[in-house]
């Protein structure tokens, strides 16, 4: 089980394509005070199975404290909101 300061990231890295939104999400987490638990979806079948299992249309997807945050733009908003609450 992960703690509240661990961000679980599922992102697509196929042999011929690395999703730029997943790269951006990883960079955002690395710049935050969250620990990164990264899961690479390395085949189209893995991507489609993940999307079906979590009822989402896109990757990357991030989870923090057992809650789905969403994709990279959702993560940006989450981190901005969290930062403004801390101020």
N, C-alpha and C positions, 0 to 999 in steps of 0.2 A: 504494500500500500504506500502511496506517495503522500507527502505532506502538502500543506496549503501553499508552499513556496516552490512547488515543482510544476512546470508547464509540460504537458505531454503533447508533442507535436507529431502529427501524421502528415507526411508530405511525399509527393510523387517524384521519384528519380528513376526514369526509364533509361534504357541503354542509349536512346537517341534524343532524350529530352529531360532536362531538369526544370521543374516548374519554378519560374522566377518568383511567384508569390510565396512558395514554400521557402525559398532562399531568404526572402525579405522577412518572413515570419521568424525564421531561425535567427537572423541578425537582430531583430527586435528583442527576442528573448535573451540572447547573449548580452545585449546592452542593458538589460533589466537586472533586478536582483532575484530573478527566478532561476532555479536549477532546470536544466533542459533534459527531458527524457524524449529522445528523438526516435521515431519509427519510420523507416523508409519503406514506401510502397514501390517495389521494383519492377512490377509487371502490370500490364493493363488489367489483367484478371484480379490482381490484388487491389488495385484502385477501385474497380467496379464492385468488388465484394465489400470493401470498406464503406463505400458510399451507400450501398444497399443496407448494410448492417446498421449504419448510423442515420439512415434516412436523410442524407445530405446530397447536394448536387455537385459539390466541388471539393477539391483539396487545395490547399492544406486545411486541416482542422486542428484546433487547439483545445485542450481541456486543462482547467486549473481547478483544484479542490473538488474534483468530481463533476464539475459543470462544464458543458461545452461552451466555449467562448465564440468559436466560429473560425473564419479565415483570417488572412493577414490584416485586412482593413478593420475587421471586428477587433482584432488584437490591438491595433493602434488605438482605437477608441477606448478599449478596456484599460490600457496602460495610461492613457491621458486622464481618464476619469479617476483612476487609482492615484495618480500623481496629484491631481487637484484636491482630492480628499485628504491627502497627507500634508498639504500645504497649510 
